[in-house]
């Protein structure tokens, strides 16, 4: 597991779910210093030992880190750096030959791209190409929605479409590539005023959108372009508990069903949750239909300010969760067919520095079916 918490480093952790004696273990192995205020990290789709991250600062930068050089998977080496094409690069995507960057500057959010490769010099573009997101919008939440605030989400590889949730404009932009290989806006999906779209996942022809500012889940049809998505149902609230104004949505995960977990569930953590046992993870079932998520459980994590989490292990059995405000890193095992989560391992705040956590899991080396090493990292926003 590689973890950062808006510090200058990526921390390598090791999780052993079945040690020879005792309970599952989570340990710190190494630290790789990269630079100021690391945000999102992602791996190259064809070279999992090549990692990209953003340095969230006014003069934004991105870096590429190679693991495995010198015979060890524990420590990385920064092999390339470049400007991000804006301020505060937060979310990142990596395609085969392209690094796509979401700059979330409070003055002018942009999308930028860099040409990359899996060998030296790794970053092929001397300067990023940028696309400014249009902003002619005034919402009731003037503190958080004074400019475009783009987040990146996975490419729809079938349609070659890029979805960009924009918290600032209450839209999800639909981007496609022009003949010259550059991205352009090809449409958008509107959401409720003040909702603040943050992260989105798609399953088949259905789109599940997390609204950060109103703590809700929106469901739309998702036909290929040029057709326009339509709202399937009313909005679903992410908690059955009393919701204060400061409570926010963070991440949304939709693991694929498998033989161990045949039912489909959506998992999303709630930030600024007032629960006395730590922030909760809301679990929605899609058993009644893709357009009808049902809130079936809220699991107390014992962590403070959960932002990032990711599934891993055999059949996505484990969920890795990070607490931003000094509560550490925990691994939960899915139980009750996926409807519940049980804590099985923890690494305390004294080992990994504090800060908002975002996670990336990449198997770097697998010695046997019960031992794996992964990469995780936290986002600045």
C-alpha positions in Angstrom: 0.0 0.0 0.0 1.4 3.4 -0.9 -0.1 6.2 1.2 0.2 10.0 1.3 -1.6 12.4 3.5 -1.0 15.8 1.9 2.6 15.6 3.0 5.8 15.5 1.0 6.0 11.7 0.8 4.4 8.4 -0.3 4.5 5.8 2.4 4.8 2.1 1.6 2.8 -0.2 3.8 2.5 -4.0 3.8 -0.7 -5.9 4.6 -0.6 -9.6 5.5 -4.2 -10.9 5.9 -3.0 -14.4 7.1 0.2 -14.2 9.1 1.7 -17.4 10.5 0.7 -16.3 14.0 -1.8 -13.9 15.4 -4.2 -11.4 13.6 -3.8 -9.7 10.2 -1.0 -7.1 10.2 -0.4 -3.7 8.6 3.1 -2.3 8.8 5.2 0.6 7.5 8.0 -0.5 5.1 9.4 2.6 3.6 9.0 6.3 2.6 9.6 8.0 -0.7 10.0 11.8 -0.6 8.4 13.5 -3.7 7.5 17.1 -2.9 5.0 19.6 -1.5 1.5 18.5 -0.6 0.9 15.4 -2.6 -2.6 14.8 -3.8 -4.0 12.0 -6.0 -1.9 9.1 -7.2 -2.6 6.7 -10.0 -0.6 3.9 -11.7 0.1 3.5 -15.4 -2.5 1.0 -16.9 0.3 -1.2 -18.4 3.1 -0.7 -15.9 1.8 -0.9 -12.4 5.2 0.1 -10.9 5.0 3.5 -12.6 3.1 6.0 -10.4 1.8 9.5 -11.1 0.9 12.1 -8.5 0.1 15.8 -8.3 1.8 18.4 -6.1 -1.1 20.6 -4.9 0.4 24.1 -5.0 -0.2 27.5 -6.7 2.4 26.6 -9.4 1.1 23.1 -9.9 3.3 20.2 -10.8 3.0 16.5 -11.5 5.6 13.8 -10.8 6.2 10.2 -12.0 7.7 7.8 -9.6 9.1 4.4 -10.6 9.1 1.5 -8.1 11.3 -1.6 -8.3 14.5 0.2 -9.4 17.4 -1.1 -7.4 15.8 -4.4 -6.8 13.2 -3.3 -4.2 9.4 -2.7 -4.6 9.3 -0.8 -1.3 10.9 2.5 -2.3 10.3 4.6 -5.3 12.4 7.0 -7.4 11.1 10.3 -8.9 11.9 9.9 -12.7 10.1 12.9 -14.2 8.4 16.1 -13.3 6.4 18.7 -15.3 4.0 21.6 -14.8 0.4 20.6 -14.4 -1.1 23.4 -16.5 -2.8 25.1 -13.6 -2.9 25.5 -9.8 -3.6 22.8 -7.3 -3.6 19.6 -9.4 -5.8 17.3 -7.4 -7.3 14.4 -9.5 -5.4 12.5 -12.1 -6.1 9.9 -14.8 -3.4 8.0 -16.8 -4.1 6.4 -20.2 -1.6 4.5 -22.3 0.2 7.5 -23.6 -1.5 10.4 -21.8 -1.5 11.9 -18.3 -4.8 13.8 -17.7 -4.8 16.3 -14.9 -7.6 18.1 -13.0 -6.4 21.4 -11.6 -8.9 22.7 -8.9 -7.6 26.2 -8.6 -10.2 28.3 -6.6 -9.8 31.0 -9.3 -9.9 29.0 -12.6 -10.2 25.2 -12.7 -8.6 23.5 -15.8 -8.1 20.2 -17.4 -4.6 19.6 -18.7 -2.8 16.7 -20.5 0.8 15.6 -20.9 2.1 13.0 -23.3 3.9 10.2 -21.4 5.6 6.8 -21.9 6.7 3.9 -19.8 10.4 4.5 -20.4 12.7 7.5 -20.1 12.1 10.4 -20.3 8.6 9.3 -19.2 7.0 12.8 -19.7 7.3 13.6 -23.5 5.5 17.0 -23.5 7.6 20.0 -22.5 4.4 21.9 -21.7 0.9 20.7 -20.9 -2.1 21.3 -23.1 -5.0 22.9 -21.2 -8.7 23.2 -21.4 -10.4 25.9 -19.3 -13.8 24.9 -18.0 -16.5 27.5 -18.8 -17.9 29.3 -15.7 -21.0 31.4 -16.0 -22.8 30.2 -13.0 -23.9 31.5 -9.6 -25.1 29.0 -7.0 -26.3 29.5 -3.4 -23.0 28.0 -2.0 -20.8 31.0 -2.9 -17.9 29.8 -0.6 -17.4 26.5 -2.5 -18.8 27.4 -5.9 -17.1 30.6 -7.0 -15.3 29.0 -9.9 -15.1 25.7 -11.8 -13.8 22.9 -9.6 -13.2 19.8 -11.8 -12.7 16.3 -10.6 -11.6 13.5 -13.0 -13.2 10.1 -13.3 -12.3 7.0 -15.3 -12.6 7.1 -19.1 -15.6 5.4 -20.7 -13.2 3.3 -22.9 -16.0 2.1 -25.2 -17.1 5.5 -26.1 -13.7 7.2 -25.6 -15.5 9.7 -23.3 -14.1 11.5 -20.3 -16.5 12.5 -17.5 -15.6 15.6 -15.4 -17.7 16.3 -12.4 -17.5 20.0 -11.7 -18.4 20.9 -8.1 -18.4 24.6 -9.0 -21.0 24.5 -11.7 -23.2 21.7 -10.6 -22.5 19.9 -13.9 -20.7 16.8 -15.1 -18.9 17.7 -18.4 -18.8 15.1 -21.1 -15.5 15.4 -23.0 -14.5 13.6 -26.3 -11.3 13.8 -28.4 -11.1 15.9 -31.5 -9.3 14.7 -34.6 -6.1 16.4 -33.4 -6.1 14.2 -30.2 -7.2 17.1 -27.9 -10.2 16.9 -25.6 -13.3 19.1 -26.1 -16.6 19.6 -24.3 -19.3 17.6 -26.0 -22.2 18.1 -23.6 -23.0 18.1 -19.9 -25.3 16.7 -17.3 -27.0 19.2 -14.9 -27.5 18.6 -11.2 -29.4 20.3 -8.4 -28.2 23.8 -7.5 -25.7 23.7 -4.7 -25.3 19.9 -5.0 -21.6 20.0 -5.9 -20.9 16.9 -8.1 -17.7 15.3 -6.9 -17.2 11.6 -8.0 -19.2 9.4 -10.3 -19.3 5.7 -11.1 -21.0 3.9 -14.0 -22.5 0.4 -14.2 -23.9 -0.5 -17.6 -26.2 2.2 -18.8 -26.6 3.7 -15.3 -24.6 6.6 -13.8 -24.3 7.1 -10.0 -23.2 10.7 -9.1 -22.0 11.7 -5.6 -23.1 15.2 -4.6 -20.5 16.5 -2.1 -22.2 19.6 -0.8 -25.7 18.1 -0.2 -24.6 14.6 0.8 -26.8 12.9 -1.8 -26.6 10.2 -4.5 -28.1 11.0 -7.9 -29.0 8.3 -10.5 -29.1 8.9 -14.3 -29.4 6.8 -17.4 -26.1 7.0 -19.4 -26.6 6.5 -23.1 -23.8 6.9 -25.5 -23.3 10.4 -27.1 -25.0 12.3 -28.6 -27.9 11.1 -26.5 -28.6 13.0 -23.2 -28.7 11.2 -19.8 -31.9 11.5 -17.9 -32.6 11.4 -14.2 -34.1 8.0 -13.2 -35.1 8.7 -9.7 -35.2 11.3 -6.9 -32.0 11.9 -4.9 -30.9 9.5 -2.2 -29.5 10.8 1.1 -26.2 9.2 2.2 -27.1 8.9 5.9 -30.0 8.0 8.0 -28.5 10.0 10.9 -29.2 13.7 11.5 -27.1 15.6 9.0 -25.3 18.9 10.0 -24.6 21.6 7.5 -20.9 20.7 7.6 -21.3 17.1 6.6 -19.9 16.3 3.1 -19.7 13.3 0.7 -16.2 12.1 -0.3 -15.7 8.9 -2.3 -18.0 6.4 -4.1 -17.0 2.8 -4.9 -19.0 0.2 -6.9 -17.1 -3.1 -6.9 -18.1 -5.7 -9.5 -20.2 -8.6 -8.2 -18.4 -12.0 -7.9 -19.0 -15.5 -6.5 -18.1 -14.3 -3.0 -20.2 -11.1 -3.2 -22.9 -11.7 -5.8 -25.0 -8.7 -4.8 -24.1 -5.2 -6.0 -23.4 -2.6 -3.4 -22.3 1.1 -3.4 -20.0 2.3 -0.7 -19.5 5.9 0.2 -17.9 7.6 3.3 -19.4 10.6 5.0 -17.0 13.4 6.0 -17.6 15.5 9.1 -19.9 12.9 10.4 -20.8 13.7 14.1 -21.1 10.1 15.1 -19.3 9.4 18.4 -17.6 6.3 17.0 -16.0 8.0 14.0 -17.1 8.8 10.5 -19.4 6.3 8.8 -19.4 4.5 5.5 -22.9 4.3 3.9 -23.7 1.0 2.1 -26.4 1.0 -0.6 -27.8 -2.2 -2.1 -28.9 -2.4 -5.8 -30.8 -5.6 -5.3 -34.1 -3.9 -6.2 -32.7 -2.5 -9.5 -29.9 -0.3 -10.8 -32.0 2.9 -10.5 -33.2 2.2 -6.9 -30.3 2.3 -4.4 -31.4 1.3 -0.9 -29.4 2.4 2.1 -28.9 -0.9 4.0 -26.1 -0.1 6.5 -23.9 2.6 8.0 -20.6 1.3 9.4 -18.7 3.3 12.0 -15.1 3.4 11.1 -13.5 4.9 14.2 -11.6 7.2 11.8 -11.8 10.9 11.5 -12.4 12.7 8.2 -12.5 9.7 5.9 -11.9 10.9 2.2 -10.3 8.0 0.3 -10.8 4.3 0.3 -10.2 1.4 -2.1 -11.0 -2.3 -2.5 -8.4 -5.0 -2.9 -7.5 -8.6 -2.3 -9.1 -11.8 -3.6 -12.5 -10.9 -5.0 -12.3 -7.4 -3.5 -12.6 -8.9 0.0 -10.8 -6.0 1.8 -11.5 -2.3 2.0 -8.6 0.0 2.8 -9.7 3.3 4.5 -7.7 6.4 5.5 -8.6 8.9 8.2 -7.5 12.4 7.4 -7.3 14.0 10.8 -4.8 11.7 12.5 -6.8 8.6 13.1 -4.6 6.3 10.9 -5.2 3.7 8.3 -7.6 0.7 8.6 -8.4 -2.4 6.6 -11.9 -3.8 6.8 -13.1 -7.2 5.6 -16.5 -7.4 3.8 -19.0 -9.5 5.7 -22.7 -10.5 5.4 -22.3 -10.8 1.6 -20.9 -7.2 1.4 -23.6 -5.6 3.5 -21.2 -5.2 6.4 -17.6 -4.3 7.2 -15.4 -5.7 10.0 -12.1 -4.0 11.0 -9.2 -6.5 10.9 -6.0 -4.3 10.8 -4.9 -0.8 11.7 -1.9 1.4 11.5 -1.9 4.3 13.9 -1.5 8.1 13.3 2.0 8.0 14.8 3.3 6.1 11.7 1.7 7.8 8.8 1.6 11.7 8.8 -1.8 13.4 9.1 -3.7 14.8 6.1 -6.6 14.0 3.7 -6.2 10.4 2.4 -6.8 9.1 -1.1 -5.9 5.6 -1.9 -4.6 3.6 -4.9 -4.0 -0.1 -4.8 -1.6 -1.7 -7.2 -0.1 -5.2 -6.7 3.6 -4.7 -7.0 4.7 -8.2 -6.0 2.7 -11.3 -5.0 4.7 -14.0 -3.3 1.7 -16.2 -2.6 -2.1 -15.9 -2.6 -2.2 -14.7 1.0 0.5 -12.0 0.9 0.4 -8.9 -1.3 2.0 -5.4 -1.4 -0.1 -2.5 -2.6 0.2 1.2 -3.3 -2.1 3.9 -1.8 -2.1 7.7 -1.7 -4.2 10.6 -0.5 -5.8 13.5 -2.2 -5.4 17.1 -1.2 -9.1 17.8 -1.6 
